[in-house]
């Protein structure tokens, strides 16, 4: 986040940043010669200390205290997005790996569990309630040791959503240590999309992109506005930036369906989004007849092959639009449509609005 803050300052040249670590906040003159404070904090006592400075403050941490301005992501949107992604992937076993005592993760896990249950499935929670939170934090009980006890209890083909990428990496390490294959046996997703963590794990980690750049830029723009217009500093603004979407990597690269040739057909669709792919192509790639494949899609997926392909292409188009920077021509090419007009008609019929309404272009 602070890399983005530094980039913002460099681009705008209207502000100078000085970094203060959290344990120095309460020191006298910690913010000497500062006009405002932008902070990523997790402790309520730190937020309370920042409020006593008398300076305009914007934080980027979800909290339930309306007395301060903040810009952050929604744990509810994040949990729901993770559940919906796994459900579309045809998972039927689900688990959330969080930690009690942190409201942001309790809200995230609650939304994930609710979305799963609304679809008719149960959700297992990694229950840290039976051990004291301070015992974990003081290393009296290690998180990996506890995961080594929890993971063997998970059913085969479980989708595990983790409270952040670091926890996802620990879950993957534990799975591999215990002989549970990732993703074929246990599929793992994190959130934050920490590139170094996600790409450096033993299995690269699928993660939810929280659009940290937009969070940071929005927070700094709000802070500048509060500095330039002191009367507005009294107006406590709460801004939520929606997540951009799921960034797929190795840790979830599986379809937990039978027979195996159906999983292969589903993967072939993902691998060929940028071209037209027919029922004949899929049946040949999966090694079955067209009628058998069509029947499997209707029985297992609940729709025809062509309708499923269209839904995948439309979700990909919407994801690209949300990321920004793509023309309609580029969107059509990336989703395998032969022309812009054909793509626009399909998008409009699917979403009830043209792509320009979502992209602003």
N, C-alpha and C positions, 0 to 999 in steps of 0.2 A: 504493500500500500504506500509506503513512504518513497519507493522508487517513482511511483506515479505522482506523488506530491512534488518531488524534486523536478520531474519533467514538466509539471504544470508551472512551477515557478520559473523554470528556464524558458518555457514558451511565452509566458505572459510578460515576464520581466517587470511585473508590477509588485512583486513581493519577494522578500528574502526569508528563507527558512532557517530556523535554529532548532536543532533536535534536543529534546529533553527526555531522558528515560523516566519510566513511571516511578521508580523509587526516589527520584529527585524532585518530584512535584511539590512536596510540602516544604522544601528548603526555602529559606528567605532569599528573595531576589531571583528565584528560579526563572521567572519570566520578565526580568528587567529589560526594558527597552523593547518589549513586545507589544504589538497592537491587538493581537488576538491569538487564540489557541485552537489548533486543530489536533485532535487526539484520537488514538485508537486505544481504548481502555476497556477493562473487563471487571474492575472492582468498583463497587459503589462508593467506597471511601475515597477513591481517586477522583471520581466524578464530583463528589462533594467538595474536595479540596480545590478542584478547578473552578467551581462556582464561587469560591470565596475570593478569587483573584480580582474580581470586578471587571475582568476583560470579557469581550465577546468570546464565546466558546461553542465549537461544533465538534461533536464526537461521532465516531463511526462504530458504535457498539449498541446493539439492541438493549434497551433497558426499559423499565416500567416507570421511570421517573419523568413526568411531563415537564419538569422544571428546567430542562436543558434542550437545546436544539441538537438533533442528530440526523445523520444520513446513513442508512444501512440496508442490508438485505432482509428479506422476510423468511424466517425459519419455517413458517407455514407453507409458503410457496415452494420452498426448497424440498421439504418433506413430501409434499404432494407430487411435485415433479418427478422425484426419484421413484415413488410408487407407481405412477402412471407409466414411466419408462419401462420398469420391470414387468408390469402387467402386459404392456404391448409386446414384450419379449416372450410372453407366454409362461412366465413363472407362476407357480402356485404355492411355493413355500417362501416365507419372508422373515427377516429378522432385522432389528435395529440395534446397533452397537453405539451406545452413548455413555453418559455418566450422570448420575443424579447430583443435584446441587447446583447445576448450571441451567438457569431457566431457558436460555436460548436453545440448548440441546434438548431439553424436555419438550419444548414447543415443537421443535423439528421432528423429534421422534413421535410425538403425539399425532402430528399431521400425517406422517408416513403410515403409522398404524391405522389411523382412521380411514385413509384412502384405500388401504389394503382390505380392511374389514368391510368397507362399503361395496367392494367387489366380491365379497363372499369368502374371504380367506382370513386365516389367523396370522398374527405377527408375534414372533418371539422377541423379547427384549433382553439384552445383556444386562442382567439385574445386579447393579452395583449397590442396591439398597442393603444387601446382606453384609456388606463390609463398609466400614467407615470411610468417608471420602478423604479425611485427613490421613488415614492409614496409607491410602494409595499415594497421595501427594508427598508424604514423608518417606516413601519408598519402603515402608514396613511390609507392604504387599505390592509386588510388581504387577503392572498391567499385563505384560506378556504371560506371566504365570496364571493369572486369572483367565485370560483368553484360552490358554491351553486346557483349562477345565471346561470352559463354555463351548468351544467349537465342536468337540466330539458329540455334544448333545444335539447338534443341528441335523435335520433330515438331509438326505442327499438332494442335490439340486436346490439349494436354498440361496435366495438373493439377499445379501447382507448390505444394508445401507449404513454407513458409518458417519459419525458426527463431524469428522473432518478427514483430510487426506492422510494425516499422520496416523490416525487410528486405523484407517483402511490399510496402510502399509503394515502395521503391526498385525492386523487380522490375516493378511496374506502371508506374512512370515510364519505365523502360528499354524496356518493351514498347511503350508508346505512342510513345516517341521513335523507335523502330525500325519503326513501322508495323504492329505485331502487336496485333490487337484483343484487348481484355480485356472480357468473358470468352470471346467466341466462338472465339478462336484459342488463347489462353492463359488458363486459370483459375487464380486465385491465392488461397491461404489463409494466414493468419498464425496466431499464438497469443498469448494474453494479453488480447485484447479490450480494448486501450487505446482508449477511446471517441474521444478527440480525434484520435488517429492514424487509426483506422479510418474515422471519418466525414469526416476532412479530406483523405483521399487523392483523387487524380484519379478513381479508381473506388472507391467505398466498399468496405472490405475485410472479407470473410468471415473470422471468427477463432474460435478455441476459447476459450471462457470458462473461465478457470482457477479461478473462485470465490475470488478474492483476498480478498474480505471474510471468508469462512470461514477461510482460511489465517491471516489476521491475528488474528482473534478467538481462534482456537484457540491460536495462539502466545502471545498475551498472557495468556490464561487459564492456560496451562501455566507461564508465567513467574511469575504471581502465586502459583500453587501452590508453586513452588520457593522463592519468597521467604518465604511464610508457613510453610513446612515445610522448613527447611534440609536436613534429612536426605534429602529427596527430590531435592535438587539434584544429588546424586551419581548418581542414576539417569538415565542418558542416554536420553531418549525420542526416537524417530524416528516422526513421524506424517505420513502422506501423505493429502492431500485430493484426491479424484477430481475431474477437470474436469466442469463442468456440462453441456457440450455445445457444439455448433457454432452460432454466431450468423451466420445467413446474410445476406449483403449482395450488392451488385452484382458483385463480382469473381469470383463463381462461379455467377452466375445464368444457367446454360445447361445443356442436356442434349446431350452430344456424340454424338447418334445420328442415323442416317438410316433412313427418309426424314424430311424436316423436319416433316411432319405428326405423326410419332410424338413428336418433341421437344415440339411444341405441346401434344399430349395430356398428356404428363407434366407440363408447366408448368401446365396447366389444373387438374390434380389438386392441385398445391401451392397454387394460388390459391383453391381452394374447399374447404379442409379443414374449414371450419366449417359445411358443409352437406352434404346427401346429393347425390352425383353419380353418375349412372348411365352404363352403357355407351352408351346412346342420346345422352345429353348430350355425352359425350366425342367420339363419332363425329361429331356435328353440329358441335362446336367445331373439330375437326380437319379437317372437310371430306371425310371418307371413310366408307365403309360400316362397319357394326358388325362384320361378318365380317372385313373387312380389318384393322380395328383389333385385334380379338381375336387374329387370327393373328400380327400384328406383336408384340403383347405376349408371346405364347407363344414366338415365335422369338427375339426380341431381349432380352426381360426375363426369360424363363424361367418365367412364371406367367400366370394369367388376369388380366384387367382387375380383376375384383372382389377377387381375392386381393392384388393389388398395392395397390389403394386401401386395403384393410384394413391392410396392413403399414405404409403411410405414416401412416395415422391412429393406429395403435398407437405408432409411434415418436414422433409428436408428443405423444401423451398421456403417454408416459414422460418426455419432455423437460420437459413442464409440471410433472409430479409432482416431478421432480428439482429444479426451480426453487423449488417449494414455494408454499404459500399458496392453492392451488386446491381447492375442494370437488369432490366427484364430480359434482354438478350442473353446475358450471362446466366441468369436464373434458369432460363429455358434449356440452355446447353448443359448446365450442371445436373439437371434432372431428366435429361434424355428426351426432351420434346423437340419435334422437327422444326418448329417455328415459334416466334414470339406470340403470335396471335393464338395458336393452338394452346400454348402454355397459359396465356391470360384467360382464355375461355375456361380451361380446366380449373384453374385457381379460383376464378370467380364462382363457378358452379359449386366448388367444394366448400369454400369459406363464406360465400354470400357477398363477397366484395372483391374488387380487382386488386392485384398485387401492389399497385400504386397507392392504394389506401393504407397499406401496412408499411410501405417503404418510404412514403412521402416523396417519391420521385415520379 
